[in-house]
């Protein structure tokens, strides 16, 4: 019954949004994380990215919703797959014409095979079957380690399609810090992440989330996009809200 109620809440929130959008792999704020869903774990994400500026060159707002599912019954190696539905709510845009894309990720958690072992993850997102600039087809890899007091540090890199991200501008650094602020509350989580590159994915993001329960959390943050060249830039900064609903 609880699962049915959560699904109903998710459906209602989607209906209230003016459009649907992208469901990414398990992430920090903007970049992927080394977290991977366990077997039969399901995540429903409803994300919004709204521009702080209303100028013509600010860039579009995006509205995201999607599902990610863990598919392997192993503790030391996990694998998740997801489907994405993204739109900018602009008639005739690439997002509106090719809204569906996919993602997957495999990973090994910290200390899986020996003490002190970092978490390791690799995958792809933005996989779109259309031969369109929207098809970023980004492959990435990350390692992460949680340190006492400091929190978790992650580092890695990515490579995407040149037709989407730009020739010789399709690679970059991935890095992040995140920590549950137990001194304040076990429900409060803060993070900063960075994606390098002079393309529309490059950004530094900051934010925090509050877990209302084990199933529901809400993240609020901001994204400042790296300087690019003409249409390669991500545009003006965005304010993001990210609702996560976990089943069961």
Secondary structure, 3 states (H helix, E strand, C coil): CHHHHHHHHHHHHHHHCCCCCCCCCCECCCCECCCCCCCCCEEEEEEEEEECCCCCCCCCCEEEEEEEEECCCCCCCEEEEEEEEEECCCCCCHHHHCCEEEEEEEEECCCCCCCCCCEEEEEEEEECCCCCCCCCCEEEEEEEEEECCCEEEEEEEEECCHHHHCCCCCEEEEEEEEEECCCCCCCEEEEEEEECCCCCCCEEEEEEEEECCCCEEEEEEEEEECCCCHHHCCCCCEEEEEEEEEEC
